[in-house]
Amino acid sequence: MARRVLITCVLAAVICQLRAAEEPKHIQEIHPWRNQGKGMVRVKRDWIIPPIRVLENSKQVPENLVQIKSDKIFTGEVIYKLEGPGVDQAPKNFFEIDDKTGMIRSKRPLDREKYSSFTLKAFALSPSGERLENPTTIEIVVLDQNDNRPAFTQKQFTGAVSEFSVPGTSVMSVTATDADDPTTENAFLSYSIIGQESIPANAVTKTMFGINNETGTIYTRDVGLDREVVKTFKLKLQVADMGGMGLTSEGVAIIHVSDINNHAPQFSPNSYKMTAVENRRNYEIGRVNVTDIDDRGTGNWEARYFISNDPYRNFAITTDAATNQGILMVVQPLDYEAQIEYTLILAVENINPLSSKAPNLPVSTATVLVTVVNENEAPRFREDPIQIAVPESVAPGTLLKSNIAFDPDNSDLRYEISRDPERWLEINRNTGEITARRSFNMRSQHVRNNIYAAIVKVTDAGGVSTTATVAITLTEINDFPPHLFPLSGTVCRDTRRVISGLVLTAEDDDLPPQAAPFIFEMPLDVSVNWTVIQVNDTHAVLQPLVELEDGQYAVTVMVSDSGSPPFSAYSQINVTVCLCDAFGDCKSEAGAVFASSVGISFIALIIIMASIALLLLLLLLAVVVTSCGRRHHIKKGTGLLVGDSEDDIRDNVLNYNEQGGGEEDENAFNIDLLWSPLDAPTTPTSYYPASGVPRGKQPVRKDAPHNLPSPTYPRRPPADPTDIEDYISDGLEAADKDPNVPPYDTALIYDYEGEGSLSGSLSSIASGSSDGDQDYDYLNDWGPRFQKLANMYDPR
C-alpha cells in the first residue's frame, strides 16, 4: 500500500512538473555578484547558485534557462561571457548567453542518457575585457524522461529442471536493462510470464512455472513435470519499467525437462533360441532386445546385461551402445561331444541406479536356449612340443615316443614327418610311433642347446590336419678323448739357472659334463725329470724337476676328462730348453750374458765395442790392400794387360745363348776362374769385378736343400794329368749338389781348364788368325747387346 502511495506521489510530481513546463515561465534573475554594505566600502561575497534543472527532449528550443546580472556600480556597459562543456568545449553548441542581458539559453534538445549534467563558468567583463567580478560556476542538470524501453539481455534464455520436481524449485533467472535514470521509476523494472507452450503441444494445459517480478527468477508452480509427457516448455516473458506501468519489452525462455531414471529396462521378448558351432571362440551367436523410455543415450537408458547360470564362463554378453541390444558371444570353445545344449538366464539393469520415484518392479529376465552344432574337429596332439630325451648314441630302431595324438571325432589318423633336416627320425604312418632311424650327433648344426627340433603332422579322415614340434633333448656321452696343445714349446732359463714352465691346454670335442675339468698327470717313467702342475680345470704347467742342459726333450703327458667313464690320452710334448730373450725366444750364449742380470760395467762394454770396431777396420784395410795389389796378367805374345781397362771385353766372359737364363741373365763370371790354380789369387775377400759377389760363393739356390755342404773353391788340380777325367766328374757331381749355384741350364765353370791345351786360348785377341780373314758383319744382327763387340771387329 505504501509503495502504491509513493508511486502515486511521484507521478503527481512529474505531472506537475510537466504542466509547469508547458505554462509561461518566469525567468529567474540571479545576482551572483550582489554586494552587501553602503558607500565606497563594500564586502563582496560569491553566491552559491543552485543547479538549474532542464528537462531532456524539450521541444521548446531555444529555451531561456536563467539570467545573470552584475550589481557592481559601473557607469559603462557590462559584457557577459559563458564558458565550459556545452558551450565552447565538447560537446559544443548546447548552450549560449546573451552578452548584453546575461540570459542563458539552451540551443537544442538535451539527452540525459548521453549527458546528464553540465558545469559552466560565467564572467562579467568591461568593454575593455577587464573582469568586473570573479567567475561564477553554473551547473545545469538534465532531468530524465521515460524515453527508453527496457530490454532483455538475451534473445532467448535456456534452462533445465528435473522431472517430478516439487513446486518452488528454482529453474533459472532472466535479466533486463533500461537506459533511463536508475534512480527514478523510469528504470524500475518488473518481470512477468505472459504465455506458456509445451513440446509436444497441448500436452500440459496448466501453468507450470512462475517468475519473481523483481529478480526475474523462474520457478516451478505446480506438480506433474514428466519428461516422458513433456520434454520442453517455451515461456513468453515481459519486462516493464516504472514498476510495470511504463514501457514494455518481450522475451523467450526455453526450459528442458531433464530425465531421471524412473523406468527400468525390460526384455522384449523374454525368450530366445540360438545356435553355436563347436570349437570356436570369441564370436557372436545372437542378440537380445530391451525397451527403456528414459532419455536415450544417457546412463538412465543404457542397459547392462548379466548371465546368471554360466559356471564355466563359456559365454559373455556385452551392450551395443547404439541400439542398447545385448550381444551374446561364445568366449570358450564348446564341445559337441561333451554337451549339446545350454540354457542361459539373462538379467538386465541400467548403468545409473533407479530413482526412488520409479515403480517398484522386479528385474527383467530372459531365457536363451543355445544349441551346439557339430563339426569335423582337427586332431589334437597330447602335448606340443612333444618332449623326448635320449642319449646321442641311441641305437637305430629305438622307440622314442608313442600315443602322441588323438581325434575328438574318433576318426582314423594318418601320421607323417613334415620336417627332419638330419633324417634321424621315422614315424609309423598308422600308429604315430616315433623311432630313431640312426644315431644322433651333438655336433650337428641343427642342434641348438642340445635340442634337435623336428615337425610331425597328423591328418584325420576328413582331411583336417594338425602339426606339432618334436623337441629331442640329446644327452652328451663321452665318446672323444681330450687332447693337449701346444705339442711343442720352449722352456726358458736365465743365467742363474732359473727355469720357467710350458703352459699346456686341454680340449675335448665332447660337451659338459663329459669334458672339463681335466686331470693332467705324468707317466711314471718320465716323472723323474719333469712334473706337471694343475692350474685350473683346463690348464696346467709343464716344468722340469732338475736342472737340464740346453736342448730338445720329448716329454709324455697324460690328460683325462671328467666323463663317465673317463677318457685318457697321452701326448708327446717337444720341449726346447734354452736361454731366452725378453720375448721368450731362444738366444745365443753371448746375448744371454749381455742380457743376464749379472751384466758388465759400462767401461767394459765400451772397450769391447771399440775392439770390435778396430777389428773391422783392420779387416777392411786388408781387403783394400789386397784389391790394390792384385796382379795384372799379360797375354802371351801381345803385351796387352788383361783387366786394366774398364772397356776391355777380355776382363769378363759374358755368357749368351744360354738355355734357361732368359734376357735378365746378364751376370758376368770372373775370368779368374779360368786361370791356372797355381796362379789363382788366394785372398778370400776379393770380389768379382762386375757382379760384386764374393769369390768362391755363388747366389743361393731356392730349389736346393740348405742342409747340404757347399764344395770348397778353388779345388786343387790333380797331380797326374791322367786323372783329369775323374777331376771333372767330381767337379760335376759337386756342382750338382751345390745349393749356391744359380738354377740355370748353363755350362758349369770350373777352376782349372788344364795346361798345354792344343786348342789354345779362347780369346780372339790371342788368336793366331788375323781379323781380316773373317767376316764379322753378322755381329750387327745380334742386337744391341753385341753392338760393342761388332764395333771392335768393324774393319772400317
TAUR-V493417 format. One record per pair of residues at least 12 apart in sequence whose C-alpha atoms are under 7 Angstrom apart, sorted by the first residue. I is the first residue (numbers start at 0). J is the second residue. D is the distance in whole Angstrom. If there is no record, write none. Layout:
[[I/J/D] [I/J/D]]
This chain:
[[26/65/6] [26/66/7] [27/65/6] [27/66/6] [28/65/6] [28/66/5] [28/67/6] [29/66/6] [29/67/5] [29/68/6] [30/67/6] [30/68/5] [30/69/6] [30/70/7] [31/45/6] [31/46/5] [31/69/7] [32/44/7] [32/45/6] [32/69/5] [32/70/6] [32/132/7] [33/69/7] [33/70/5] [48/137/7] [50/137/7] [50/138/5] [50/139/6] [50/140/6] [51/138/6] [51/139/5] [51/140/6] [52/139/6] [52/140/5] [52/141/6] [52/142/6] [53/139/7] [53/140/6] [53/141/5] [53/142/6] [54/141/6] [54/142/5] [54/143/7] [55/108/6] [55/109/5] [55/110/5] [55/111/6] [55/141/6] [55/142/6] [55/143/6] [55/144/7] [56/108/5] [56/109/5] [56/110/6] [57/108/5] [58/108/6] [60/105/7] [60/106/6] [60/107/6] [60/108/7] [61/104/6] [61/105/5] [61/106/5] [61/107/6] [62/104/5] [62/105/5] [62/106/7] [63/102/7] [63/103/6] [63/104/4] [63/105/7] [64/103/6] [64/104/5] [64/105/7] [65/102/6] [65/103/5] [66/101/5] [66/102/4] [66/103/6] [67/101/5] [67/102/6] [68/101/6] [69/123/7] [76/125/7] [76/126/7] [77/99/7] [77/123/6] [77/124/6] [77/125/5] [77/126/7] [78/98/5] [78/99/5] [78/123/6] [78/124/5] [78/125/6] [78/126/7] [79/97/7] [79/98/4] [79/99/6] [79/101/6] [79/122/6] [79/123/5] [79/124/6] [80/96/7] [80/98/6] [80/121/6] [80/122/5] [80/123/7] [81/96/6] [81/119/7] [81/120/6] [81/121/5] [81/122/6] [82/119/6] [82/120/5] [82/121/7] [83/118/7] [83/119/5] [83/120/6] [84/117/6] [84/118/7] [84/119/7] [85/117/7] [92/106/7] [93/105/6] [93/106/5] [93/107/6] [94/106/5] [111/141/6] [111/142/7] [111/143/6] [112/178/7] [112/179/7] [115/140/6] [115/141/5] [116/139/6] [116/140/4] [116/141/6] [117/138/6] [117/139/5] [117/140/7] [118/136/7] [118/137/6] [118/138/4] [118/139/6] [119/136/6] [119/137/5] [119/138/6] [120/134/6] [120/135/5] [120/136/5] [120/137/6] [121/134/6] [121/135/5] [121/136/6] [122/134/5] [122/135/7] [143/179/7] [143/180/6] [145/179/6] [145/185/5] [147/177/7] [147/178/6] [147/179/6] [148/177/6] [148/246/5] [148/247/6] [148/248/7] [149/175/6] [149/176/5] [149/177/4] [149/238/7] [149/239/6] [149/240/6] [149/246/7] [149/247/6] [149/248/6] [150/175/5] [150/176/5] [150/177/6] [150/248/6] [151/174/6] [151/175/4] [151/176/6] [151/250/6] [152/174/6] [152/175/5] [152/176/7] [154/250/6] [154/251/7] [155/250/7] [155/251/5] [155/252/6] [156/173/7] [156/251/6] [156/252/4] [156/253/6] [157/252/6] [157/253/5] [157/254/6] [158/170/6] [158/171/6] [158/253/6] [158/254/5] [158/255/6] [159/254/5] [159/255/5] [159/256/6] [159/257/6] [160/255/6] [160/256/5] [160/257/6] [161/256/6] [161/257/5] [161/258/6] [161/259/7] [162/224/5] [162/225/5] [162/226/6] [162/256/6] [162/257/6] [162/258/6] [162/259/7] [163/222/7] [163/223/6] [163/224/5] [163/225/6] [164/224/7] [165/222/6] [166/219/5] [166/220/5] [166/221/5] [166/222/6] [167/218/6] [167/219/5] [167/220/6] [168/218/5] [168/219/5] [169/217/6] [169/218/4] [169/219/7] [170/217/6] [170/218/5] [171/216/6] [171/217/5] [172/215/5] [172/216/4] [172/217/6] [173/215/5] [173/216/6] [174/215/6] [184/241/5] [184/242/7] [185/240/6] [185/241/5] [186/240/5] [186/241/6] [187/240/5] [187/241/5] [187/242/5] [188/213/7] [188/238/6] [188/239/5] [188/240/4] [188/241/6] [188/242/5] [188/243/6] [189/212/5] [189/213/5] [189/238/5] [189/239/5] [189/240/6] [189/242/5] [189/243/5] [190/211/7] [190/212/4] [190/213/6] [190/215/6] [190/237/6] [190/238/5] [190/239/7] [191/210/6] [191/212/6] [191/236/6] [191/237/5] [191/238/6] [192/209/7] [192/210/7] [192/234/7] [192/235/6] [192/236/5] [192/237/6] [193/235/6] [193/236/6] [193/237/7] [194/234/6] [194/235/5] [195/232/7] [195/233/6] [195/234/5] [195/235/6] [196/232/6] [196/233/5] [196/234/6] [197/229/7] [197/231/6] [197/232/5] [197/233/6] [198/229/6] [198/230/6] [198/231/5] [198/232/6] [199/229/6] [202/228/7] [202/229/6] [207/219/6] [207/220/5] [207/221/5] [208/220/5] [226/256/6] [226/257/7] [226/258/6] [230/255/6] [230/256/5] [231/254/6] [231/255/4] [231/256/6] [232/253/6] [232/254/5] [232/255/6] [233/252/6] [233/253/5] [233/254/6] [234/251/6] [234/252/5] [234/253/6] [235/250/6] [235/251/5] [235/252/7] [236/249/5] [236/250/5] [236/251/6] [237/249/4] [237/250/6] [258/293/7] [258/294/6] [259/299/7] [259/354/7] [260/293/6] [260/299/5] [260/353/5] [260/354/5] [261/353/6] [261/354/5] [261/356/6] [261/357/4] [262/291/6] [262/292/7] [262/293/6] [262/357/6] [263/291/6] [263/348/7] [263/349/7] [264/289/6] [264/290/5] [264/291/5] [264/302/7] [264/347/7] [264/348/6] [264/349/7] [265/289/5] [265/290/5] [265/291/7] [265/363/5] [266/288/6] [266/289/4] [266/290/6] [266/363/6] [266/364/7] [266/365/7] [267/288/6] [267/289/5] [267/290/7] [268/288/7] [269/364/7] [269/365/4] [269/366/6] [270/365/5] [270/366/5] [270/367/6] [271/366/6] [271/367/5] [271/368/6] [272/367/6] [272/368/5] [272/369/6] [273/285/6] [273/368/6] [273/369/5] [273/370/6] [274/369/5] [274/370/5] [274/371/6] [274/372/7] [275/369/7] [275/370/6] [275/371/5] [275/372/6] [276/371/6] [276/372/5] [276/373/6] [277/332/6] [277/333/5] [277/334/5] [277/335/6] [277/371/6] [277/372/6] [277/373/6] [277/374/7] [278/332/4] [278/333/5] [278/334/6] [279/332/5] [279/333/7] [280/329/5] [280/330/5] [280/331/5] [280/332/5] [281/328/6] [281/329/5] [281/330/4] [282/328/5] [282/329/6] [283/326/7] [283/327/6] [283/328/4] [283/329/7] [284/327/6] [284/328/6] [285/326/6] [285/327/5] [286/324/6] [286/325/5] [286/326/5] [286/327/6] [287/324/6] [287/325/5] [287/326/7] [288/324/5] [288/325/6] [289/324/7] [298/349/7] [298/350/5] [298/351/5] [299/349/6] [299/350/7] [299/351/5] [300/349/6] [301/323/6] [301/349/6] [301/350/6] [302/318/7] [302/323/6] [302/347/6] [302/348/6] [302/349/5] [302/350/6] [303/318/7] [303/347/6] [303/348/5] [303/349/6] [303/350/6] [304/316/6] [304/317/7] [304/325/7] [304/345/7] [304/346/6] [304/347/5] [304/348/7] [305/345/6] [305/346/5] [305/347/6] [306/343/7] [306/344/6] [306/345/5] [306/346/7] [307/344/6] [307/345/6] [308/343/6] [308/344/6] [313/329/6] [313/330/5] [313/331/5] [314/328/6] [314/329/5] [314/330/5] [314/331/7] [315/327/6] [315/328/5] [315/329/6] [315/330/7] [316/328/6] [335/371/6] [335/372/7] [335/373/5] [339/370/6] [339/371/5] [340/369/6] [340/370/5] [340/371/6] [341/368/6] [341/369/5] [341/370/7] [342/367/6] [342/368/5] [342/369/6] [343/366/6] [343/367/5] [343/368/6] [344/364/7] [344/365/6] [344/366/5] [344/367/6] [345/364/5] [345/365/5] [345/366/6] [346/362/7] [346/363/6] [346/364/4] [346/365/7] [347/362/7] [347/363/6] [347/364/7] [375/408/7] [376/407/6] [376/408/7] [377/406/7] [377/463/5] [377/464/6] [377/465/7] [378/404/7] [378/405/6] [378/406/4] [378/407/7] [378/457/7] [378/458/7] [378/459/6] [378/464/6] [378/465/6] [379/404/5] [379/405/5] [379/406/6] [379/465/7] [380/403/6] [380/404/4] [380/405/6] [381/403/6] [381/404/5] [383/467/6] [383/468/6] [384/467/6] [384/468/5] [384/469/6] [384/470/6] [385/468/6] [385/469/5] [385/470/6] [386/469/6] [386/470/5] [386/471/6] [387/399/7] [387/470/6] [387/471/5] [387/472/6] [388/471/6] [388/472/5] [388/473/6] [389/472/6] [389/473/5] [389/474/6] [390/473/5] [390/474/4] [390/475/6] [390/476/7] [391/438/6] [391/439/5] [391/440/6] [391/441/6] [391/473/5] [391/474/6] [391/475/6] [391/476/7] [392/438/5] [392/439/6] [393/438/5] [393/439/7] [394/437/7] [394/438/6] [395/435/5] [395/436/5] [395/437/4] [395/438/6] [396/434/6] [396/435/5] [396/436/6] [397/434/5] [397/435/5] [398/433/6] [398/434/4] [398/435/7] [399/433/5] [399/434/5] [399/435/7] [400/432/6] [400/433/5] [401/431/6] [401/432/4] [401/433/6] [402/431/7] [402/432/7] [403/431/7] [410/459/6] [410/460/6] [411/459/6] [411/460/6] [412/429/7] [412/457/6] [412/458/6] [412/459/5] [412/460/7] [413/428/6] [413/429/5] [413/457/6] [413/458/5] [413/459/6] [414/427/7] [414/428/5] [414/429/6] [414/431/6] [414/456/6] [414/457/5] [414/458/7] [415/428/6] [415/455/6] [415/456/5] [415/457/7] [416/454/6] [416/455/4] [416/456/6] [417/454/5] [417/455/5] [417/456/6] [418/453/5] [418/454/5] [419/453/5] [419/454/7] [423/435/6] [423/436/5] [423/437/6] [423/439/7] [424/436/5] [449/472/6] [449/473/5] [450/470/6] [450/471/5] [450/472/5] [450/473/6] [451/470/6] [451/471/5] [451/472/6] [452/468/7] [452/469/6] [452/470/5] [452/471/6] [453/468/6] [453/469/5] [453/470/7] [454/466/7] [454/467/6] [454/468/5] [454/469/6] [455/467/6] [455/468/6] [455/469/7] [475/510/6] [476/513/6] [477/509/6] [477/513/5] [477/562/5] [477/563/7] [478/509/7] [479/507/7] [479/508/6] [479/509/6] [480/507/6] [480/566/5] [480/567/6] [480/568/6] [481/505/6] [481/506/5] [481/507/4] [481/558/7] [481/559/7] [481/560/6] [481/567/7] [481/568/6] [482/505/6] [482/506/6] [482/507/7] [482/568/7] [483/503/7] [483/504/6] [483/505/5] [483/506/7] [483/570/7] [484/503/6] [484/504/6] [484/505/7] [485/503/6] [486/571/7] [486/572/5] [486/573/6] [487/572/5] [487/573/4] [487/574/6] [488/501/7] [488/573/6] [488/574/5] [488/575/6] [489/501/7] [489/574/6] [489/575/5] [489/576/6] [490/574/7] [490/575/6] [490/576/5] [490/577/7] [491/576/6] [491/577/5] [491/578/6] [491/579/5] [491/583/7] [492/577/6] [492/578/5] [492/579/7] [493/578/6] [493/595/7] [494/595/6] [499/542/7] [500/540/6] [500/541/5] [500/542/5] [501/540/5] [501/541/5] [501/542/7] [502/538/7] [502/539/6] [502/540/4] [502/541/6] [503/538/6] [503/539/5] [503/540/6] [504/537/6] [504/538/5] [504/539/7] [505/537/5] [505/538/6] [512/561/7] [512/562/6] [513/560/7] [513/561/5] [513/562/4] [513/563/7] [514/560/5] [514/561/6] [514/562/6] [515/536/6] [515/537/6] [515/560/6] [515/561/6] [516/536/4] [516/537/6] [516/560/6] [516/561/6] [517/536/6] [517/537/6] [517/558/7] [517/559/6] [517/560/5] [517/561/6] [518/558/5] [518/559/5] [518/560/7] [519/531/7] [519/533/7] [519/539/7] [519/557/6] [519/558/5] [519/559/7] [520/556/6] [520/557/5] [520/558/6] [521/555/7] [521/556/5] [521/557/6] [522/556/7] [522/557/7] [528/543/6] [528/544/5] [528/545/6] [529/542/6] [529/543/4] [529/544/5] [530/542/5] [530/543/6] [530/544/6] [549/576/5] [549/577/5] [550/575/6] [550/576/5] [550/577/7] [551/573/7] [551/574/6] [551/575/4] [551/576/6] [552/573/6] [552/574/5] [552/575/6] [553/571/6] [553/572/6] [553/573/5] [553/574/6] [554/571/5] [554/572/5] [554/573/6] [555/569/7] [555/570/6] [555/571/4] [555/572/6] [556/569/6] [556/570/5] [556/571/6] [557/569/4] [557/570/6] [578/591/6] [622/684/6] [622/685/7] [626/685/6] [650/670/7] [651/667/6] [651/668/6] [651/669/6] [651/670/6] [652/667/6] [652/668/6] [652/670/6] [653/667/5] [657/745/6] [658/744/6] [658/745/7] [659/743/6] [659/744/6] [660/743/6] [666/690/6] [667/689/6] [667/690/6] [669/687/6] [672/749/7] [672/750/5] [673/750/6] [673/751/6] [673/752/6] [674/751/6] [675/751/6] [676/715/7] [676/716/7] [676/750/7] [676/751/6] [695/712/5] [695/713/7] [696/739/7] [697/739/5] [697/740/5] [698/739/5] [698/740/6] [698/741/6] [699/738/6] [699/739/4] [699/740/6] [699/741/7] [700/738/5] [700/739/5] [700/740/6] [700/741/6] [700/742/6] [703/738/5] [704/738/7] [705/738/7] [709/737/5] [709/738/7] [710/733/6] [710/737/7] [713/750/6] [714/750/7] [775/789/7] [775/792/6]]
